[in-house]
């Protein structure tokens, strides 16, 4: 669960990026955070990943009170989150299999578990046939699916996707969001997707949080055109 309570954030020069934000994302929920560049999306992400601390208020993620978190507890907290970045952040000299397995190896998972879990994730992402290829041999959409597999392989209760469709061709963008929705639906994983693509959000619908100038100006469920087409 994500709970932001009366959260404000100021940069060192005094510029206020977020003003008295209140936001709760419940366990198992899928939510979009939308807003233009500079609206405050990146500031929220930095707070949720504990890259910075709120100037005031409480930030609680997966039961961790981030403002009170000791430095020694930060790695444990971050292992409870799967993060998908816009620029994929795959390791170029590792194969697809090795990139996904790396997330398990750094947490000292047994070899037997790695050999079981990685093929499962690659199968889920329709990448099993790409296991021995390197990131540079894949399309942008395929690279993002590898990043999704890597984020999901540890079974985190929460996945945060930061502009996951920003660096892929438009025809693959909707496929990525459908995969995220499938992960949320089948694995009961809480999923927060940050994006500036309003048209995509209008197509899929669902919980939508709109941020403008550091304030939440809209937070409600919308009916997507996808749902209307299926009626």
N, C-alpha and C positions, 0 to 999 in steps of 0.2 A: 504494500500500500504506500501511496505517496500522500503526504499531508503537509501543505505549506500554510502556516498560520501567521497572519499579519506580517508577511515577509517584505522587507525593503532591502534594497542593495544599492550602495553608492560606490562609484569608483574613487580612486585616491584623489582625483582632482575635484571631488564633490559632486560630479554629475550623477543624478539619480537614475539608475537603469530600471528599477522595479519599485513600485510604490504600494505598500500595504496589500500585497497579493494574498488571497486566500483560495486555495485549490486543494481538493481531495480527489485522488484517483483510487477507486476501490480495488480490492483484490479481484483478478480475473477480468477487469474492464479493459476495453480498447478505447483510447482517446487520441484525437488529433489536437496538437497545439499549432495554430496558424498565426501568421503575422508577417508583415513586410520586414525588410532588412532594417535593423536598428530598433525594432519594436520591443525587444526584451527576451526573445526566445533563447538566444545564446546565454544570456545571464541566468535564466532558469536552469538550463542544462548544466552550467558550471556549478550551480548550487546543488543540483541533484546528484552529480558525480563527485561532489565534495572537492572540486578543484578550487573553489573559493568558499567563503563563509558569508552568510547573510549579515548585513549591517544591523538588522533588528528582526525579531520574530523567530519562529521555529521552523526548521526543515526536517521532517521525519520521513525516512525511506526504509522500507522493509524492517521497521522496528528500531532503526538506528536514529538517534537524535544527533544530526550531523554537526551542530554547533558545539556539542559536548563530547564529540567523538575524540578519543585519544589517538595520536598519530599511529600508535601500534595497532589500533583497531581498523585503520583505514583499509589495508589489504583485505581483511576478512569482509568488510562491508562491500568492497568493490567486486568481490567474488560472487556476491548475491545479485549482481546485475549483469545482463548481457547487453553490450553496446554495439550498435551498427552505425558506422560513420559514412558520411557522404563520399569520402575518398577511399573507402574500402579498408585501407591499412593492412593489406595482406603482406606477408613476408615474401619478397620476390624470388629468393633462391630456394624456397620450399615448394613442394608440390601441393596440390589441392588437399590431398590426404594429410600431409604434414602440417599444413596451416590449421586445419580443424583439430588435429591431434594435439597441437601445441597448447591449446587452452586446457586440455586435460593433463598434459605433462607438467605444466607449471604448478598445478595443484596436487602433484604427486599421486595421481590416480594409477591404479594397477594396470599393468600392460594388458591383462585379459580384458579389463573394462574398456580400455582404449580401442582394442581390436573389435570390440562389439559395438561401441557407441558411434565411432566415426563412420563406418559403413551405413549405419542406421540413418545418420544425419544426411549423408550424401544421397541416400536413396530418397529421403524426404524432399530434398531439394532438386531431385532429378539430375544429380551430378556424379553418380557412381561411375559412369563411363569416362569421366574426366579426372578421376582420382590421381593419375600419374602425371597430369599436365601441370604446368606452372601458370601463375596468374597472367603473365604476359601473353599466354596462348589462348586466353579466354576473352569473350566479349564483356562489356561493362555489366550487362545483366547477369552473366554467369559469375563474374567476380563478386557481385553483390550477394548472390545466392551462397557463395562460399562464406562470405562474411556473416550471413544469417546462420549458416550451419555452425560456424565457430561460436557465435553468440549463444546459440541454443544448446550446444553439446553438453554443457554443465548443468542443464535443467534449472536455470535461474528462475526465481519467481517473478522477475521483472525484466523486460527488454525495453531499452530506450533506443529508438531509431532516429538519428539526427540527419534530416534531409536525405533519406536513403535512396531517393530517385533523382537526386541532383546531378549525378554524373553518368547517367545512363540514357540510352535512346528512349524517346517517348513511348515507343511500342512496347518496351519492357517495363516501363514505370508502373503500369497498372498490374502487371504480373507480380511485381514485388509486393505491392500493397495487398493483393489477394493472398500471397504467401503469408504475409504478416497476420492477416485476418484468420487464415487457416491455423497458424500457430496458436493464436489467441483462443480460437474456438476448440481445437482438439487437445491442446496441452494445458488449457486454463491459465496460460501465462498472462500476467498483466502486461499491457503493451501501450507505450506512449510514443507516438510518432510526431516529430516536429517537422513542419514543412511550410513553405511559402506558396505552395501550389493550391490555391483556393479552388480551382476548377476540379482538381482531382478529389478534394474533400467533398465538394458538392456532388460528385458522381457516386462516391461510396457512402456518404452519410455517416451517421453515428454521433457519438459525443464529440463536440467541437468546442474548443476553447480558443477564443480570438484575443490576441494581445495587441494593444496599440499604445505606444509611448509609455511602456512600463505598467500599464493597467489592463486588467481583464475586462473587456467590454462586452463579451458574449460568452456564455457557458451553458450549452443546452444540447439536446439531441436533435439532429436534423434528419429528414428523410432524403436519402440520396436518389439521384435520377436512376441509378442502377436498380433500386427497389421498385421505383415507379414503372420501369420498363418491364419488369417481371410480373407485374400485376395483370 
